[in-house]
């Protein structure tokens, strides 16, 4: 005879209780497996960092062209480490460092880095002149014409301030950063980060690239290596529709 369970009784019949315990355990196991599958299917965070709230001291030579950077001599070498410079928030550092071009300085800032690419968000009030230095000569190697597929990103967010700092989810933020003068970069389909300049080797105007932020594009131009940086001087940038031509 099958058991009959009345809901207001203090206990369920033994067979019914065993069935319910198995059902609850099974549902718990399935829920745990589903949570594990969802977790493993998510894209991992990039190995990038923004040392927010932890200011460091830096010393080197300011170079304002083609984009603001601090050139720091490497011990025992004639080479320099290149730290791109940006201002706090969604702003480039052009106006902050223009008066210090070619000078040996000391400054404080928060380090941003990813995959060997480095940047400093500088405290403008901390820049102290140590003397003239002239612009150190960085060896530039012409790598020839190139046609590269990728995505235009704002270098500050991509290198570590935002995670992820690319794609459709980041498009509006990237557009505002590019409009504010943050150096533009091309993130290639191979994962390389290449500084993006116009065909004359100058940064694009602040509003020129924002409509392309987060978009898949093809950039054609001349590829150059300057120190540790790769730079593409863009002849044109194309996507499914309009083009920028210089």
DABELJO-V421847 format. One record per pair of residues at least 6 apart in sequence whose ideal C-beta (glycine too) atoms are under 7 Angstrom apart, sorted by the first residue. I is the first residue (numbers start at 1). J is the second residue. D is the distance in Angstrom with one decimal. If there is no record, write none. Layout:
# DABELJO-V421847
i,j,d
I,J,D
I,J,D
This chain:
# DABELJO-V421847
i,j,d
3,13,3.8
3,15,5.2
3,16,5.5
5,12,5.2
5,13,5.7
5,16,5.1
12,20,6.7
45,163,5.2
46,114,6.5
46,163,5.8
46,164,6.7
47,114,6.8
48,114,3.7
48,159,6.1
48,160,3.8
48,163,6.1
49,113,5.7
49,160,4.9
50,110,6.8
50,112,5.0
50,160,4.3
50,161,4.7
51,110,5.1
51,111,4.6
52,110,6.1
54,110,6.5
55,108,4.7
55,109,6.3
55,110,5.7
55,123,6.6
56,108,6.8
56,109,6.7
56,111,5.8
57,106,6.5
57,108,5.7
58,70,5.9
58,72,6.8
58,83,6.8
58,107,5.5
58,109,6.3
58,120,6.1
59,106,4.7
60,70,4.5
60,71,5.2
60,72,3.9
61,71,4.6
61,102,6.9
61,103,7.0
61,104,5.5
61,133,4.5
61,136,5.8
62,70,6.2
62,97,5.1
62,100,4.3
62,101,5.7
62,102,6.9
62,103,5.7
62,105,5.7
63,69,5.3
63,71,5.6
63,101,6.9
63,135,5.5
64,94,6.9
64,97,5.6
64,98,5.7
64,101,4.2
66,197,5.6
66,201,5.6
66,202,6.3
66,203,6.6
67,84,6.7
67,183,4.7
67,195,6.8
67,203,5.7
68,85,4.1
68,92,7.0
68,93,4.3
68,94,5.9
68,97,4.8
69,82,5.2
69,83,6.0
69,84,5.2
69,85,5.7
70,83,4.4
70,85,5.9
70,120,6.5
71,80,4.2
71,82,6.1
71,136,5.4
72,80,6.1
72,81,4.6
72,83,6.5
73,80,5.8
74,80,6.5
74,81,6.0
80,136,5.8
80,138,6.4
80,227,6.2
82,227,5.2
82,228,5.8
82,229,5.8
83,118,5.0
83,119,6.3
83,120,4.9
84,119,4.3
84,155,6.4
84,183,6.0
85,93,4.2
85,97,6.1
85,120,5.7
85,122,5.6
86,92,6.0
86,93,5.2
86,119,6.2
86,121,5.4
86,156,5.1
86,182,5.9
87,93,4.9
87,96,5.6
87,122,6.8
87,124,6.9
88,121,5.9
90,176,5.2
90,177,4.6
90,180,4.1
90,182,6.5
91,180,4.6
91,181,5.8
92,180,6.4
92,181,2.7
92,182,5.5
92,183,6.8
93,122,6.1
94,181,6.0
96,122,6.6
96,124,4.6
100,127,6.1
100,129,6.7
102,132,6.7
102,133,6.4
102,134,5.4
102,135,5.1
103,129,5.3
103,132,6.0
103,133,6.2
104,130,4.4
104,131,5.0
104,132,6.9
104,133,4.0
105,127,5.5
105,128,6.2
105,129,5.6
105,130,6.0
106,128,4.8
106,130,6.0
107,122,5.5
107,126,5.0
107,127,4.7
108,123,4.9
108,126,3.9
109,120,3.9
109,121,5.5
109,122,4.1
109,123,5.9
110,120,6.9
110,121,4.7
111,118,6.9
111,120,6.0
112,119,4.2
112,121,6.4
112,156,6.6
112,159,5.0
112,160,4.4
112,161,6.1
113,159,6.4
113,160,6.0
114,159,4.5
114,160,5.3
117,159,5.6
117,193,5.6
119,155,6.7
119,156,6.4
119,159,5.3
138,226,5.3
138,227,4.4
140,224,5.8
140,226,4.7
141,224,6.8
141,225,4.5
142,224,5.8
143,223,4.0
143,224,6.2
143,225,5.9
144,223,6.4
145,222,6.0
146,221,6.6
146,223,4.1
146,232,6.4
147,218,6.2
147,220,4.7
148,186,6.2
148,188,5.2
148,219,5.2
148,232,6.6
149,188,6.8
149,189,5.0
149,218,5.1
150,186,4.9
150,187,5.1
150,188,4.0
150,189,5.4
150,217,6.8
151,166,6.1
151,187,4.9
151,214,6.7
151,215,6.8
151,216,6.1
151,217,6.9
152,184,6.0
152,186,6.1
152,196,6.7
152,209,5.8
152,212,4.8
152,213,5.8
152,215,6.8
152,217,6.0
153,165,6.5
153,166,5.2
153,174,6.0
153,185,5.4
153,187,5.0
154,174,4.6
154,177,3.6
154,178,5.2
154,182,4.4
154,184,6.6
155,182,6.3
155,183,4.7
155,185,4.4
156,177,6.0
156,182,4.7
157,165,3.7
157,170,6.5
157,173,6.2
157,174,6.4
157,177,6.0
158,165,3.9
158,166,5.8
158,185,6.7
158,187,6.6
162,170,6.2
162,173,6.5
164,170,6.1
166,187,6.2
167,214,6.0
168,214,5.4
170,214,6.3
171,213,5.3
171,214,3.2
174,213,3.8
174,214,5.9
175,210,3.9
175,213,4.5
178,184,5.6
178,206,6.9
178,209,5.2
178,210,4.9
178,213,6.0
179,206,5.1
179,207,5.4
179,210,5.2
180,206,6.8
181,206,5.4
183,195,6.3
183,203,6.7
184,196,4.4
184,204,6.2
184,209,5.2
185,193,5.2
185,194,6.2
185,195,5.7
185,196,5.6
186,194,4.6
186,196,5.0
186,219,5.5
186,232,6.1
187,193,5.8
188,194,6.5
192,230,6.6
194,230,4.5
194,231,6.6
194,232,5.1
195,229,5.7
195,230,6.9
195,231,4.6
196,232,6.0
196,234,6.2
197,203,6.1
197,231,5.9
197,233,5.2
197,234,6.8
198,204,5.5
198,233,6.9
198,234,6.1
198,246,5.2
199,221,6.2
199,233,5.2
199,234,6.2
199,235,5.2
199,246,4.4
201,233,5.4
208,244,6.7
212,237,6.4
212,239,6.7
215,239,5.3
216,239,6.5
217,237,5.4
217,238,6.5
217,239,4.8
218,238,5.1
219,232,5.8
219,234,5.1
219,237,5.2
220,235,5.2
220,236,5.4
221,232,5.1
221,233,4.9
221,234,4.3
221,235,4.3
222,233,4.6
223,230,6.7
223,232,5.3
224,231,4.7
224,233,6.8
234,246,7.0
235,246,6.4
236,243,5.5
236,244,6.3
236,245,4.8
237,243,6.6
237,244,4.6
